[in-house]
Amino acid sequence: MLTRQVTHVAPWKKEMFQKLAELIEKHPVVAIADLQKVRSSQLQEIRKKLRGQAEVLVAKNTILQKAASTMNVKKPHIDDFAEELAGSNLLLFTGMNPYALILFLNKNKVRVPAKAGDTATSEIMIPAGNTALQPGPVISEFGEAKVTTRIEGGSIWVAKDTIVASIGDTISPKLASLLSKLGMKPMEAGLSIVRAFDEGLVLKREDLIFDLESYKNEILEGCRGAIALAVETEYVVPETAPIIISNAYREALYLANEAEFPTPENISDLVKEAYSEMRLISEAAAQINSEAAAENESVAPPSSEQKPAEPKPAGAKPSATKSPEPQAVEVKPKPPESKPTELKPLQEKPSMVKTPGTKPPEKAPTSKPSETKTITAKPPEKKRQEKVEKKAKR
């Protein structure tokens, strides 16, 4: 006779299953953190800080998968979230944003000593200086870690800063021993979210990795660009009003300076500008005067042949011999019809009839053939006077 085998489920498993189903239904966000290398004291501290914000529970992966499959109708894709779980995990049920939860857990991470086989979470560097270790077998450990040392004052000194491990490197036993002797705690221990469910959206490990500093810089850059655009378009908001007002003030001050319109704000600038212009004009005038003086000095002095005129005493009459004579003008012979009428009496012969009381006219001196005949031009008044005298003599 065949008998039906009945499986007995432990009561604590039933209670855990029921509790998980209730928590999944109650909270919109379910996160899974890796419990590997997390100490119990640290876990208790995180529980205290998350009290009132999240419920922390440790459960087996199989129980979570069964509870998620029963809640798949009310919470779509919750069964996909519970798949592919391995290792010991910590469940966090909360209403916080998954990324806010990650930031909170990162702030509560602590530094712990490195152990053999750990993976470096950050770059490990041994700083230069006194290690306070006495010389001995430990020097060989420094040598294996490629750290330059020297003995000074009975202790070991590190010559320069040395990087002994990079991110992702496995810590060797000898390096872990050396770091422990130096009292260094290079490892960062704490909870790390590896998977999260947020109202139907399943977030995997690669989706939960983000660089907060780069996001912060991008937001700041966008904010600066928006403010600059608002200032250029003169769009007044509480953030741009001070900048727009200060720009308007500077433009008004610049316009007043250009138009030389004195105000209490720009009078000092106008005086400084006028003073600088005055100095420039003064320097330019001084340069022109110096160039003119240099040109006067470069002119040659007068020659000895040209003697300056002797000064005449006051009241002295001009000498008849030294009076300037009218310049003789050479006149070429012209046709008879072109001769002036004033010269006719000079060509007439004197009359043979003698008048009592009159003297015969004197003959004009004949010039030598070699001499050039010149006729001095006389003013018209003198010519008229000579004609009158001649008539009176006749």
WONOR-V175430 format. One record per pair of residues at least 12 apart in sequence whose ideal C-beta (glycine too) atoms are under 7 Angstrom apart, sorted by sequence separation. I is the first residue (numbers start at 1). GAP is how many residues later the second one is. If there is no record, write none. Layout:
BEGIN
i: {I	I}
gap: {GAP	GAP}
END
This chain:
BEGIN
i: {148	196	227	231	253	257	68	227	231	253	257	68	148	147	193	135	146	65	139	147	64	145	134	64	126	134	135	133	132	133	61	131	130	131	131	64	130	131	61	129	129	128	144	145	127	128	23	58	59	126	128	128	141	145	56	57	127	358	56	125	126	141	142	125	141	54	55	125	126	20	54	54	123	124	53	124	342	54	330	16	20	24	53	123	138	20	24	123	330	331	120	122	329	345	17	21	25	120	328	16	20	24	120	120	133	328	329	17	21	25	119	120	13	17	21	326	24	30	36	119	120	131	326	36	32	34	35	117	118	24	35	117	34	35	116	33	115	116	126	32	33	114	116	32	33	49	116	30	31	115	46	114	124	30	29	114	27	29	113	121	122	27	28	29	31	113	121	27	42	29	118	23	31	113	114	112	114	111	113	112	111	111	112	109	110	109	110	109	108	105	105	105	102	101	98	98	98	90	98	102	98	99	81	81	78	81	80	77	76	77	46	42	42	39	38	37	38	38	33	34	33	33	34	33	31	32	32	31	29	30	29	29	28	28}
gap: {12	12	12	12	12	12	13	13	13	13	13	14	14	15	15	16	16	17	17	17	18	19	20	21	21	21	21	22	23	23	24	24	25	25	26	27	27	27	28	28	29	30	30	30	31	31	32	32	32	32	32	33	33	33	34	34	34	35	36	36	36	36	36	37	37	38	38	38	38	39	39	40	40	40	41	41	41	42	42	43	43	43	43	43	43	44	44	44	44	44	45	45	45	45	46	46	46	46	46	47	47	47	47	48	48	48	48	49	49	49	49	49	50	50	50	50	51	51	51	51	51	51	51	52	53	53	53	53	53	54	54	54	55	55	55	56	56	56	56	57	57	57	57	59	59	59	60	61	61	61	62	62	62	63	65	65	66	66	66	66	66	67	67	67	67	67	67	68	68	69	69	70	70	72	72	73	73	74	74	75	76	77	77	79	79	80	80	81	82	85	86	88	91	92	95	98	100	101	105	106	110	111	114	116	119	121	122	123	124	125	145	147	148	150	151	152	152	153	158	158	159	160	160	161	162	162	163	165	167	167	168	169	170	171}
END
